[in-house]
Amino acid sequence: MSSSFGRSGGMGGSVAPTARWILGGLLAGGVQALAFAPALSAAGAWWPALAQTLAVALLVGLLHAAPRPAVAAWVGWAFGSAWLLGGTGWMFVSLHRYGGLPAWLSALAVGLLCMALSIYLALAAWCWARWRCRRWGGDALMWGALWLLAEVARALIFTGFPWAASGYALVDSPWASLAPWVGVYGMGQVMVTGVAAVVLAACLRRGVWPASALLVAVTVGLAAVNTSFVSPHGRPLQVTLLQGAVPQDEKFVPEHQLANLAWHAEQLAAARGDLVVAPETAIPLLPADLPMGYWDGLLAHFQQGPTAALIGLPLGSMEQGYTNSVAGVSSATRDAPGGIYRYNKVHLVPFGEFIPWGFRWFVNMMNMPLGDFSRGPRQAPSFPVAGQWVAPNICYEDLFGEELAARFQPGQTPVPTVLANVSNLAWFGEHVAMAQHLQIARLRSLEFQRPTIRATNTGATVVIDHRGQVTASLPFNTRGALHASVQGTTGLTPFARWAGAWGLWPLIGLAVGMVLALRVWRPGPVK
C-alpha cells in the first residue's frame, strides 16, 4: 500500500499525490456504499457483509500507509463522503423532484451534507494515525473504538443522521448475532476491529495467522450462536397493513385527495381481524379539515367493532401546536380524550418537520408543505390490541434504537410486545430508500427480538418476525392491503436493558476508555 501512494502524499507534497490519497479513499468508500440495500441484497445474504469487509480492509490499508495524520484524515473524509453519498443520494429526489430546487443546488446540498457528516470519520482517522503504536492488536482495538465514536457522533450530534450505519450491512451475516447484545453500533465496531486486526497484521508482517484465525473463529462462533431472550406472548395478532401508493406530487393536491381518502376509508372499514394499520399521514389533513362525517365515521366504526386501527395523520391546533401522529382507535378508546389513543412523533426530521435555526431561507426555496411540529413524549405508552402491546413509531424514528429502547423500561408503561412503523418514503424515489429502510427495520427487530409490522405508503409494507426475517410483504409502489399474522414476544434483550436505561452512553464510555487506555499504554512498535 505504501509503495502505491508513496511518501510524497503528505499535505506538504504536490496536489497530485494528495489527490491520489483522496481518490483511494473515495474508491474504498464507494465499495462501502455497495454494502447497503438494494445494491447487493439480491445476490445473497453474505454479499453486503463481504463488500463492507473489503471496503474496511482497503480503508485500514490506506490509513496504515498514510505518511502523516493529516493525510489519514483526508482518506477518512473521502471514504465517509463516498459512503454517505452512495448510501443517501436518494435525498436528491426529495429536494429536486418534490422540493422544486434546481438539480445543481439539490446535488450540492446533498454533497455538502455528506461531506460535513464525514468530518467525524476524518477526525477518527487523524487520531488513529497520530496515536497508534504499530502493534496490530492494539491498533485494531483503537481503530474499532474510534470508528464507533465517529458513527455515534453522526447518530447524535445536530439531532443525528445515522442512516447507512455500518451495522445495517451485517443484518444477514453471522455478526447479526451481536445485535441483541450490543446493537447496531457495537456490531459495526466488532466487525471493523476484526478486519483491521487481519489487515494490520499483514501490513506489519507479524501475527497474520493468529489474527486471521481469531477473526474466523469469531465469525464461525457467531454463526452458530442464536441466543433467544424472549418467549411468545399471547396469541398471534391478525393484522391488515395498508399501502396506498399515493404519489407524493398528488398527496396534497385537492383534486386527488378525495379519491385517496375514499380508498383509505374503504380499506379501513373492510379490514377484519385484530388490527389494521394505515401509513404515516395516510390521512393528510387535520380531522377538522376532513369532509364532513369522515373522521367521525371512522371513530364510530372502530369504537363499536372488534377490530382496532392505527392511522397516521396530523393532529393539533394553532394554539396547542401540531404533531405528526398515529391515532389508535378501538372499543377501549371510547372514553379517552378525543376518543383515541395518540402517539406523537418524538424524533422530528430537520427541514421536514422542523426548521433548524438560521435555515428558514433554505426551506422557503422549496415547494414543500413543511412546518414546525411539536415533539411527543419519549416514553410513549403502547397501544393495547387483543392482549398485545403495540408500540408505534413514525418513519425514520426506527433508526434510533436507543430511543425506542426507552419504552422497554419495566414498571413505567407496559413493555411493547410488537413494534409498528408507519412511514411515507414516496419523497425519496421508487426503490433505494425503501430497501434500506427495510434493512434498518429488520435490525431493530433483532436488537429487541420483537416483531415489527410496517405500513407504508409506497414500501416496504411488511411483517418482520423477532429474528429479523420478513414473513409477509407487498411489492413496492403498488396499492394494496397485506393480511398477515404476527406473534408478539415478551422478555428483554441485553441491548433493551442497557440502552433503555442509559442510551448509547455505555458504548461511548467503553470506546473512550479503550482509546484512553491504548493512548496511555503505548509500547514501542514491534521490530
ROBA-453449 format. One line per field, with one value per residue (C-alpha): residue number from 1; chain; y, x, z. Coordinates in nm, 4 decimals. Each point is the difference from the previous one (the first is absolute). Layout:
<sites>
nr	c(NUM, ...)
kette	c(A, ...)
py	c(Y, ...)
px	c(X, ...)
pz	c(Z, ...)
</sites>
This chain:
<sites>
nr	c(1, 2, 3, 4, 5, 6, 7, 8, 9, 10, 11, 12, 13, 14, 15, 16, 17, 18, 19, 20, 21, 22, 23, 24, 25, 26, 27, 28, 29, 30, 31, 32, 33, 34, 35, 36, 37, 38, 39, 40, 41, 42, 43, 44, 45, 46, 47, 48, 49, 50, 51, 52, 53, 54, 55, 56, 57, 58, 59, 60, 61, 62, 63, 64, 65, 66, 67, 68, 69, 70, 71, 72, 73, 74, 75, 76, 77, 78, 79, 80, 81, 82, 83, 84, 85, 86, 87, 88, 89, 90, 91, 92, 93, 94, 95, 96, 97, 98, 99, 100, 101, 102, 103, 104, 105, 106, 107, 108, 109, 110, 111, 112, 113, 114, 115, 116, 117, 118, 119, 120, 121, 122, 123, 124, 125, 126, 127, 128, 129, 130, 131, 132, 133, 134, 135, 136, 137, 138, 139, 140, 141, 142, 143, 144, 145, 146, 147, 148, 149, 150, 151, 152, 153, 154, 155, 156, 157, 158, 159, 160, 161, 162, 163, 164, 165, 166, 167, 168, 169, 170, 171, 172, 173, 174, 175, 176, 177, 178, 179, 180, 181, 182, 183, 184, 185, 186, 187, 188, 189, 190, 191, 192, 193, 194, 195, 196, 197, 198, 199, 200, 201, 202, 203, 204, 205, 206, 207, 208, 209, 210, 211, 212, 213, 214, 215, 216, 217, 218, 219, 220, 221, 222, 223, 224, 225, 226, 227, 228, 229, 230, 231, 232, 233, 234, 235, 236, 237, 238, 239, 240, 241, 242, 243, 244, 245, 246, 247, 248, 249, 250, 251, 252, 253, 254, 255, 256, 257, 258, 259, 260, 261, 262, 263, 264, 265, 266, 267, 268, 269, 270, 271, 272, 273, 274, 275, 276, 277, 278, 279, 280, 281, 282, 283, 284, 285, 286, 287, 288, 289, 290, 291, 292, 293, 294, 295, 296, 297, 298, 299, 300, 301, 302, 303, 304, 305, 306, 307, 308, 309, 310, 311, 312, 313, 314, 315, 316, 317, 318, 319, 320, 321, 322, 323, 324, 325, 326, 327, 328, 329, 330, 331, 332, 333, 334, 335, 336, 337, 338, 339, 340, 341, 342, 343, 344, 345, 346, 347, 348, 349, 350, 351, 352, 353, 354, 355, 356, 357, 358, 359, 360, 361, 362, 363, 364, 365, 366, 367, 368, 369, 370, 371, 372, 373, 374, 375, 376, 377, 378, 379, 380, 381, 382, 383, 384, 385, 386, 387, 388, 389, 390, 391, 392, 393, 394, 395, 396, 397, 398, 399, 400, 401, 402, 403, 404, 405, 406, 407, 408, 409, 410, 411, 412, 413, 414, 415, 416, 417, 418, 419, 420, 421, 422, 423, 424, 425, 426, 427, 428, 429, 430, 431, 432, 433, 434, 435, 436, 437, 438, 439, 440, 441, 442, 443, 444, 445, 446, 447, 448, 449, 450, 451, 452, 453, 454, 455, 456, 457, 458, 459, 460, 461, 462, 463, 464, 465, 466, 467, 468, 469, 470, 471, 472, 473, 474, 475, 476, 477, 478, 479, 480, 481, 482, 483, 484, 485, 486, 487, 488, 489, 490, 491, 492, 493, 494, 495, 496, 497, 498, 499, 500, 501, 502, 503, 504, 505, 506, 507, 508, 509, 510, 511, 512, 513, 514, 515, 516, 517, 518, 519, 520, 521, 522, 523, 524, 525, 526, 527)
kette	c(A, A, A, A, A, A, A, A, A, A, A, A, A, A, A, A, A, A, A, A, A, A, A, A, A, A, A, A, A, A, A, A, A, A, A, A, A, A, A, A, A, A, A, A, A, A, A, A, A, A, A, A, A, A, A, A, A, A, A, A, A, A, A, A, A, A, A, A, A, A, A, A, A, A, A, A, A, A, A, A, A, A, A, A, A, A, A, A, A, A, A, A, A, A, A, A, A, A, A, A, A, A, A, A, A, A, A, A, A, A, A, A, A, A, A, A, A, A, A, A, A, A, A, A, A, A, A, A, A, A, A, A, A, A, A, A, A, A, A, A, A, A, A, A, A, A, A, A, A, A, A, A, A, A, A, A, A, A, A, A, A, A, A, A, A, A, A, A, A, A, A, A, A, A, A, A, A, A, A, A, A, A, A, A, A, A, A, A, A, A, A, A, A, A, A, A, A, A, A, A, A, A, A, A, A, A, A, A, A, A, A, A, A, A, A, A, A, A, A, A, A, A, A, A, A, A, A, A, A, A, A, A, A, A, A, A, A, A, A, A, A, A, A, A, A, A, A, A, A, A, A, A, A, A, A, A, A, A, A, A, A, A, A, A, A, A, A, A, A, A, A, A, A, A, A, A, A, A, A, A, A, A, A, A, A, A, A, A, A, A, A, A, A, A, A, A, A, A, A, A, A, A, A, A, A, A, A, A, A, A, A, A, A, A, A, A, A, A, A, A, A, A, A, A, A, A, A, A, A, A, A, A, A, A, A, A, A, A, A, A, A, A, A, A, A, A, A, A, A, A, A, A, A, A, A, A, A, A, A, A, A, A, A, A, A, A, A, A, A, A, A, A, A, A, A, A, A, A, A, A, A, A, A, A, A, A, A, A, A, A, A, A, A, A, A, A, A, A, A, A, A, A, A, A, A, A, A, A, A, A, A, A, A, A, A, A, A, A, A, A, A, A, A, A, A, A, A, A, A, A, A, A, A, A, A, A, A, A, A, A, A, A, A, A, A, A, A, A, A, A, A, A, A, A, A, A, A, A, A, A, A, A, A, A, A, A, A, A, A, A, A, A, A, A, A, A, A, A, A, A, A, A, A, A, A, A, A, A, A, A, A, A, A, A, A, A, A, A, A, A, A, A, A, A, A, A, A, A, A, A, A, A, A, A, A, A, A, A, A, A, A, A, A, A, A, A, A)
py	c(0.0000, 0.2415, -0.0655, 0.0861, 0.3395, 0.0869, 0.2365, 0.3034, -0.0202, 0.2222, 0.3304, 0.1747, -0.1905, 0.0809, 0.0083, -0.3160, -0.2358, 0.1398, -0.0491, -0.3641, -0.0568, 0.1612, -0.2103, -0.3147, 0.0997, 0.0723, -0.3393, -0.1848, 0.2032, -0.0856, -0.3698, 0.0677, 0.1575, -0.3211, -0.1823, 0.1685, -0.1050, -0.0455, -0.0169, -0.3533, -0.1214, -0.2168, -0.1656, -0.1850, 0.0513, 0.0169, 0.2441, 0.3283, -0.1071, -0.1100, 0.3345, 0.1819, -0.2271, 0.0854, 0.3725, 0.0070, -0.2019, 0.2502, 0.2920, -0.1450, -0.0766, 0.3596, 0.1394, -0.2233, 0.1218, 0.3678, 0.1965, 0.2530, 0.0282, 0.2805, -0.2299, -0.2684, 0.2589, 0.0743, -0.3722, -0.0404, 0.3028, -0.1238, -0.3481, 0.1383, 0.2387, -0.2758, -0.2368, 0.2477, 0.1380, -0.3530, -0.0950, 0.3132, 0.1524, -0.0610, 0.3280, 0.1704, -0.1233, 0.1741, 0.3278, 0.0143, -0.1902, 0.0913, 0.2974, 0.1900, 0.0840, 0.0143, -0.3237, 0.1628, 0.1442, -0.3272, -0.1932, 0.2619, -0.0146, -0.3803, 0.0018, 0.2633, -0.1866, -0.3255, 0.1745, 0.1778, -0.3218, -0.1661, 0.2358, -0.2365, -0.2853, 0.2353, 0.0944, -0.3674, -0.0760, 0.2877, -0.1119, -0.3602, 0.0959, 0.2311, -0.2372, -0.3484, -0.2137, -0.2206, -0.3208, -0.1678, -0.0916, 0.3367, 0.1958, -0.2112, 0.0538, 0.3731, 0.0250, -0.1929, 0.2317, 0.3150, -0.1349, -0.0491, 0.3514, 0.1452, -0.1910, 0.0943, 0.3656, -0.0076, -0.1639, 0.2542, 0.3421, 0.2562, -0.2382, -0.2814, -0.1580, -0.3658, -0.1283, -0.2589, -0.0809, -0.2856, -0.2549, 0.0031, -0.1686, -0.2941, -0.0834, -0.3268, -0.0936, -0.1916, 0.3380, 0.0479, -0.2259, 0.2987, 0.2228, -0.0898, 0.0476, 0.3153, 0.1478, 0.1259, 0.2139, -0.2728, -0.2381, 0.2412, 0.0464, -0.3716, -0.0680, 0.2920, -0.1006, -0.3544, 0.1062, 0.2636, -0.2593, -0.2240, 0.2874, 0.1596, -0.3337, -0.0498, 0.3533, -0.0385, -0.3546, -0.1370, -0.1965, -0.0595, -0.3556, 0.0704, 0.3031, -0.1902, -0.3029, 0.2258, 0.1727, -0.3331, -0.1475, 0.2977, -0.0053, -0.3737, 0.0283, 0.2788, -0.2015, -0.2872, 0.2183, 0.0838, 0.1183, 0.0700, 0.2318, -0.0042, -0.2310, 0.0191, 0.2286, -0.0747, -0.1123, 0.1298, 0.3225, -0.0029, 0.3249, 0.1922, 0.2437, 0.2601, 0.1319, 0.2808, 0.0653, 0.3670, 0.1923, 0.2753, 0.2662, -0.0934, -0.0363, 0.3621, 0.0872, 0.0511, -0.1649, -0.3243, 0.0038, -0.1039, -0.3174, -0.0909, 0.0706, -0.2162, -0.2921, 0.0100, 0.0262, -0.2940, -0.2163, 0.0934, -0.0870, -0.3267, -0.1275, -0.3014, -0.1605, 0.1745, 0.3051, 0.2086, 0.2494, 0.2925, 0.1763, 0.3280, 0.2850, -0.2448, 0.2650, 0.3168, 0.2452, 0.0971, -0.1627, 0.3403, 0.0488, -0.3385, -0.0396, 0.0131, -0.3315, -0.1609, -0.0036, -0.0545, -0.2955, -0.1628, 0.0556, -0.1509, -0.3015, -0.1024, 0.1021, -0.2327, -0.2944, -0.2751, 0.1372, 0.2698, 0.2522, 0.2010, 0.2897, 0.2507, 0.3634, 0.3487, 0.1099, 0.3189, 0.3624, 0.3432, 0.0543, -0.3417, -0.0603, -0.2655, -0.3519, -0.2767, -0.2696, -0.3473, -0.0252, -0.3303, -0.0772, -0.2968, -0.0856, 0.0802, 0.3614, 0.1210, 0.1843, 0.1265, 0.3693, 0.0438, -0.3654, -0.1108, -0.1283, 0.2511, -0.0469, 0.3179, -0.0267, 0.0619, 0.0218, 0.2586, 0.0345, 0.3204, 0.2064, -0.2464, 0.0365, 0.2829, 0.2766, 0.0334, 0.3459, 0.2082, -0.2164, 0.1539, 0.1466, -0.3476, -0.1413, 0.3004, -0.0969, -0.3386, -0.0715, -0.2281, 0.0144, 0.0172, 0.1446, -0.0197, -0.2962, -0.0572, -0.3038, -0.2744, -0.1625, -0.2329, -0.2723, -0.0293, -0.2639, -0.2934, -0.0703, -0.3056, -0.2396, -0.3482, -0.0600, 0.1469, 0.3360, 0.1688, 0.2797, 0.2368, 0.2069, 0.2252, -0.0099, 0.0326, -0.0151, -0.3670, 0.0987, 0.0968, -0.3311, 0.1609, 0.2249, -0.2881, -0.1832, 0.2575, -0.1660, -0.3312, 0.1140, -0.2241, 0.1613, 0.3243, -0.1060, -0.3469, -0.1258, -0.0282, -0.3462, 0.1206, 0.2957, 0.1870, 0.2403, 0.2236, 0.1876, 0.1882, -0.0295, 0.1245, 0.3149, -0.1900, -0.1891, -0.3400, -0.2586, 0.0744, 0.1740, -0.2592, -0.2935, 0.1661, 0.0804, -0.3657, -0.0922, 0.2404, -0.1310, -0.3566, 0.1030, 0.1614, -0.3288, -0.1764, 0.2473, -0.0373, -0.3458, 0.1450, -0.0405, 0.3131, 0.0829, 0.2749, 0.1815, 0.2370, 0.2080, -0.1473, -0.2703, -0.1956, -0.1172, -0.3168, -0.2214, -0.0745, -0.2674, 0.0293, -0.1570, 0.2770, -0.2094, 0.1312, -0.2339, 0.1937, 0.2974, 0.2063, 0.0998, 0.3550, 0.2781, -0.2019, 0.0748, -0.2777, -0.1465, -0.2591, -0.2559, -0.1867, -0.1456, 0.1283, -0.1616, 0.2414, -0.0757, 0.0796, 0.0195, 0.2464, -0.0226, 0.1361, 0.2870, 0.0924, 0.0029, 0.2125, 0.2280, 0.0550, 0.1091, 0.1960, 0.0455, -0.0329, 0.1254, -0.3454, -0.0533, 0.3509, -0.0449, -0.3339, 0.1365, 0.3126, -0.2102, -0.2350, 0.2878, 0.1628, -0.3279, -0.0723, 0.3594, -0.0197, -0.3517, 0.0413, -0.2695, 0.0540, -0.1478, -0.3583, -0.0069)
px	c(0.0000, 0.2758, 0.1813, -0.3131, -0.0515, 0.3510, 0.1340, -0.0730, -0.3698, 0.0270, -0.1773, 0.3233, 0.0429, -0.1367, -0.3690, 0.0192, 0.1257, -0.2565, -0.2710, 0.1041, -0.0529, -0.3430, -0.0823, 0.0960, -0.2321, -0.2813, 0.0367, -0.0022, -0.3007, -0.1793, 0.0452, -0.1376, -0.3124, -0.0670, -0.0522, -0.3335, -0.3264, -0.0935, 0.3390, 0.1058, -0.2984, -0.1371, 0.3378, -0.0155, 0.0155, 0.3785, 0.0725, -0.0739, 0.2168, 0.2786, -0.0124, 0.0301, 0.2859, 0.1884, -0.0718, 0.1218, 0.3087, 0.0850, -0.0552, 0.2195, 0.2731, -0.0097, 0.0085, 0.2929, 0.1950, -0.0895, 0.3219, -0.1573, -0.3091, -0.1273, 0.0109, -0.1828, -0.2673, -0.0441, -0.0358, -0.2609, -0.1908, -0.0028, -0.1066, -0.2866, -0.1129, -0.0222, -0.1647, -0.2721, -0.0524, -0.0492, -0.2213, -0.2150, 0.0073, -0.3740, -0.0455, 0.0552, -0.3432, -0.1858, 0.1860, -0.0188, -0.3106, -0.2267, 0.1764, 0.0387, 0.3685, 0.2162, 0.1878, 0.3390, -0.1069, -0.1596, 0.3171, 0.2117, -0.2123, 0.0186, 0.3732, 0.0759, -0.2021, 0.1846, 0.3363, -0.0842, -0.1122, 0.3247, 0.2048, -0.0597, 0.1729, 0.2772, 0.0640, 0.0005, 0.2550, 0.2237, -0.0095, 0.0778, 0.2965, 0.1284, -0.0451, 0.0590, 0.2815, 0.0608, -0.1007, -0.2812, -0.2080, 0.0060, -0.0382, -0.2978, -0.1719, 0.0619, -0.1316, -0.3154, -0.0628, 0.0590, -0.2243, -0.2794, 0.0451, -0.0176, -0.3218, -0.1591, 0.0940, -0.1813, -0.2987, -0.0284, 0.1410, -0.2394, -0.2965, 0.1885, 0.0004, 0.0994, -0.1195, 0.2377, 0.1735, 0.2428, -0.1913, -0.2992, 0.2063, 0.0484, -0.3676, 0.0289, 0.3485, 0.1248, 0.0731, -0.3771, 0.0196, 0.1530, -0.3051, -0.1936, 0.3194, 0.1676, -0.2339, 0.0824, 0.3004, 0.1579, -0.0387, 0.1865, 0.2774, 0.0617, 0.0041, 0.2323, 0.2359, 0.0257, 0.0667, 0.2510, 0.1891, 0.0569, 0.0945, 0.2386, 0.1623, 0.0589, 0.1361, 0.2328, 0.0914, -0.0532, -0.2905, -0.1894, -0.0981, -0.1105, -0.2007, -0.1608, -0.0765, -0.1594, -0.2193, -0.1109, -0.0683, -0.2106, -0.1959, -0.0667, -0.0913, -0.2501, -0.1518, -0.0603, -0.1420, -0.3690, -0.0781, -0.3654, -0.0981, -0.3734, -0.2992, -0.3348, -0.2567, -0.3702, -0.1518, 0.1118, -0.1588, -0.1870, 0.1004, -0.0818, 0.2663, -0.0984, 0.2199, -0.1726, 0.2745, -0.1013, 0.2509, 0.1615, -0.0887, -0.3693, -0.0126, -0.0834, -0.1835, -0.3738, -0.1262, 0.1785, -0.0604, -0.3651, 0.0722, 0.2920, -0.2005, -0.2816, 0.2353, 0.1509, -0.3420, -0.1274, 0.3008, -0.0131, -0.3670, 0.0429, 0.2858, -0.0653, 0.2041, 0.1595, 0.1759, 0.0158, 0.2839, 0.0037, 0.3290, 0.1474, -0.2351, -0.2207, -0.2543, 0.1940, -0.2449, -0.0934, -0.3271, -0.1721, 0.0956, -0.1282, -0.3286, -0.2985, -0.0596, 0.3276, 0.1886, -0.3068, -0.0962, 0.3398, -0.0128, -0.3477, 0.0955, 0.3015, -0.1392, -0.2960, 0.1684, 0.2477, 0.2822, 0.2418, 0.1734, 0.3219, -0.0288, 0.2673, -0.1158, 0.0888, -0.1649, -0.0139, -0.0951, 0.1552, -0.0226, 0.1268, 0.2462, -0.0080, 0.1378, 0.0781, -0.2041, -0.1474, -0.3561, -0.1020, -0.3711, -0.1755, -0.2847, 0.2370, 0.0592, -0.3604, 0.0588, 0.3484, 0.0550, -0.1280, -0.1018, 0.3492, 0.3359, 0.2569, 0.3674, 0.1854, 0.3268, 0.2973, 0.3033, -0.0840, 0.1757, 0.2021, -0.1373, -0.2894, -0.1779, 0.1864, 0.2184, 0.3444, 0.0943, 0.1427, -0.1302, -0.3422, 0.1382, 0.0856, -0.3439, -0.1677, 0.1707, -0.1746, -0.3528, -0.0861, -0.2861, 0.2409, -0.0430, 0.1151, -0.1530, 0.0019, 0.1754, -0.1755, 0.1179, 0.2981, -0.1469, -0.3266, -0.2527, -0.0791, -0.3379, -0.1849, -0.1371, -0.1353, 0.2433, 0.3012, 0.1673, 0.0761, 0.2611, -0.0331, 0.2808, -0.0063, 0.2294, 0.3684, -0.0530, 0.0889, 0.3569, 0.0456, -0.0059, 0.1284, -0.3089, -0.2388, 0.1716, -0.1361, -0.3400, 0.1390, 0.0611, -0.2069, -0.2366, -0.0666, -0.2358, -0.0860, 0.3033, -0.0710, -0.0564, -0.0250, 0.1649, -0.1994, 0.1589, -0.2098, 0.1820, -0.0183, 0.3156, -0.1621, 0.2090, 0.3186, -0.0487, -0.1269, 0.2340, 0.3302, -0.1204, -0.2774, 0.2403, 0.2391, -0.2787, -0.1016, 0.3611, -0.0166, -0.3356, 0.1287, 0.2951, -0.2358, -0.1893, 0.3303, 0.1069, -0.3221, -0.1024, -0.3412, -0.2060, -0.0500, -0.3009, 0.0474, -0.2800, 0.1482, -0.1318, 0.2277, 0.2072, 0.1260, -0.3300, 0.1016, -0.0195, 0.3389, 0.0299, 0.2081, 0.2978, 0.0094, -0.1460, -0.2719, -0.3007, -0.2479, 0.0304, -0.1579, 0.1880, 0.1366, -0.2092, -0.3194, -0.3342, -0.1282, -0.0653, 0.2245, -0.1782, 0.2332, 0.0561, 0.2564, 0.1073, 0.0891, 0.2843, 0.0848, 0.3364, 0.2889, 0.3228, 0.3197, -0.0121, -0.3536, 0.1103, 0.3133, -0.1073, -0.3382, 0.1656, 0.3004, -0.0348, 0.3259, 0.2155, 0.1274, 0.1388, 0.1430, 0.1607, 0.1554, 0.1366, 0.1439, 0.1493, 0.1583, 0.1521, 0.1363, 0.1418, 0.1723, 0.1194, 0.1593, 0.1331, 0.2157, 0.2630, 0.2528, -0.0647, 0.1014, 0.3410)
pz	c(0.0000, 0.0925, -0.3273, -0.1964, 0.1566, 0.1039, 0.2598, -0.2112, 0.0842, 0.3074, 0.0239, -0.0760, -0.3272, -0.3404, -0.0784, -0.2120, 0.2739, 0.2452, -0.2602, -0.0364, 0.3717, -0.0224, -0.3059, 0.1904, 0.2834, -0.2459, -0.1684, 0.3330, 0.1143, -0.3228, 0.0770, 0.3481, -0.1514, -0.1929, 0.3299, 0.0561, -0.1592, -0.2717, -0.1768, 0.0943, 0.2029, -0.2785, -0.0522, 0.3310, 0.3723, 0.0216, -0.2808, 0.1832, 0.2946, -0.2362, -0.1822, 0.3298, 0.1089, -0.3198, 0.0419, 0.3602, -0.0948, -0.2745, 0.2367, 0.2742, -0.2539, -0.1216, 0.3522, 0.0905, -0.3023, 0.0421, 0.0638, 0.2348, 0.2217, -0.2247, -0.3013, 0.1991, 0.0791, -0.3711, -0.0693, 0.2761, -0.1231, -0.3596, 0.1096, 0.2069, -0.2737, -0.2636, 0.2495, 0.0975, -0.3482, -0.1335, 0.2925, 0.0263, -0.3476, -0.0235, 0.1924, -0.3352, -0.1120, 0.2819, -0.0460, -0.3810, -0.1098, 0.2897, 0.1581, -0.3236, 0.0488, -0.3133, -0.0663, 0.0595, 0.3342, 0.1106, -0.0867, 0.1755, 0.3151, 0.0197, -0.0733, 0.2618, 0.2620, -0.0680, 0.0069, 0.3259, 0.1675, -0.1085, 0.2154, 0.2933, -0.1822, -0.1132, 0.3616, 0.1010, -0.2728, 0.1099, 0.3634, -0.0933, -0.2175, 0.2728, 0.2951, -0.1398, 0.1437, -0.3090, 0.1702, -0.1902, 0.3048, 0.1735, -0.3252, -0.1069, 0.3342, -0.0192, -0.3568, 0.0920, 0.2960, -0.2072, -0.2766, 0.2529, 0.1385, -0.3518, -0.0752, 0.3316, -0.0521, -0.3344, 0.1721, 0.2819, -0.0897, -0.1535, 0.0597, -0.1770, -0.3444, 0.0512, -0.3381, -0.1554, 0.3295, -0.0569, 0.2094, -0.2363, -0.2708, 0.2395, 0.0541, -0.1979, 0.1182, 0.3046, 0.1619, 0.0369, 0.3078, 0.1807, -0.0548, 0.3190, 0.2016, -0.1308, -0.2632, -0.3470, 0.0998, 0.2097, -0.2940, -0.2243, 0.2548, 0.0485, -0.3742, -0.0756, 0.2816, -0.1343, -0.3577, 0.1124, 0.2046, -0.3034, -0.2328, 0.2480, 0.0813, -0.3720, -0.0450, 0.3000, -0.1112, 0.3460, 0.1474, -0.3236, 0.0851, 0.3607, -0.1129, -0.2880, 0.2185, 0.2614, -0.2597, -0.1493, 0.3431, 0.1046, -0.3277, 0.0199, 0.3665, -0.0677, -0.2838, 0.2422, 0.2789, -0.0020, 0.3520, 0.0695, 0.2841, -0.0721, -0.0067, -0.1827, 0.1572, -0.0367, -0.3261, -0.3406, -0.1208, -0.3287, -0.1690, -0.3181, -0.1212, -0.2602, -0.2795, -0.1870, -0.2592, -0.0127, -0.2165, 0.2037, -0.2556, 0.0431, 0.3777, 0.0789, -0.3239, 0.0745, -0.3198, 0.0919, 0.3752, -0.0076, -0.1975, 0.2257, 0.3153, -0.1330, -0.0705, 0.3482, 0.1654, -0.2053, 0.0864, 0.3685, 0.0223, -0.1902, 0.2171, 0.2204, 0.2720, 0.2956, -0.1423, -0.3170, -0.0497, -0.2429, -0.0938, 0.1170, -0.0972, -0.1870, 0.0924, -0.0888, 0.1576, 0.3528, 0.1145, -0.0035, -0.3667, -0.1218, -0.1895, 0.2309, 0.1769, -0.1181, 0.3293, 0.2170, -0.2181, 0.0484, 0.3753, 0.0271, -0.2101, 0.2083, 0.3379, -0.0517, -0.1735, 0.0837, -0.2195, 0.1165, -0.2259, -0.0056, -0.2445, -0.0968, -0.0145, 0.1285, 0.3226, 0.2065, -0.0368, -0.0383, 0.3752, 0.1119, -0.2807, -0.2714, 0.0133, -0.2464, 0.1677, 0.0029, 0.1278, 0.1543, 0.0017, 0.1597, 0.2322, 0.2878, -0.1114, 0.0139, 0.3281, -0.0858, -0.0915, -0.3532, -0.0007, -0.1040, 0.1189, -0.1241, -0.0843, -0.0979, -0.1870, 0.2274, -0.2282, -0.2644, -0.3344, -0.0485, -0.2913, -0.0358, 0.3336, 0.1652, -0.1362, 0.1600, 0.1140, -0.2810, -0.2843, -0.0644, -0.3244, -0.1309, 0.0818, -0.1636, -0.3274, -0.0038, -0.1118, 0.2922, 0.2531, 0.2959, 0.3452, 0.3564, 0.1845, 0.3743, 0.1480, 0.1899, 0.3262, -0.0334, 0.2237, -0.1861, 0.1100, -0.2247, -0.1591, 0.1384, -0.2628, 0.0796, 0.2850, -0.1849, 0.0593, -0.3324, 0.0057, -0.2998, -0.1441, -0.3025, -0.3037, 0.0826, 0.3763, -0.0271, -0.0881, 0.3642, 0.1837, 0.3184, 0.0046, -0.0627, 0.2862, 0.2444, -0.0410, 0.1246, 0.3558, 0.2309, 0.2463, -0.1921, -0.2777, -0.1324, -0.1908, -0.3758, -0.1420, -0.3633, -0.1760, -0.2649, -0.2464, -0.2244, -0.2721, -0.3273, -0.2098, -0.3199, 0.0519, -0.0826, -0.3230, -0.0958, 0.1466, 0.1777, 0.3166, 0.0435, -0.0204, 0.2429, 0.2462, -0.0065, 0.0818, 0.2951, 0.1275, -0.0074, 0.2168, 0.2543, 0.0272, 0.0646, 0.2686, 0.2001, -0.1230, -0.0740, -0.3165, -0.2073, -0.2144, -0.2599, -0.1808, -0.2554, -0.2857, -0.2685, 0.1755, 0.1672, 0.1516, 0.1812, 0.3059, 0.1604, 0.2663, 0.3180, -0.1792, -0.2594, -0.2831, -0.2313, 0.0188, -0.2174, -0.2350, -0.2778, -0.3168, -0.0010, -0.1569, -0.0270, 0.1641, 0.2213, 0.3428, 0.1630, 0.2183, 0.2328, 0.3436, 0.2474, 0.3267, 0.2796, 0.2389, 0.3612, 0.1739, -0.0232, -0.1972, 0.1561, -0.2508, 0.1065, 0.3651, -0.0232, -0.2868, 0.1632, 0.3216, -0.1299, -0.3756, -0.1922, 0.2864, 0.1036, -0.3511, -0.0080, 0.3406, -0.0918, -0.3286, 0.1613, 0.2808, -0.2531, -0.1984, 0.3153, 0.1306, -0.3311, -0.0183, 0.3456, -0.0459, -0.3070, -0.0303, -0.2713, -0.3441, -0.0620, -0.1675)
</sites>
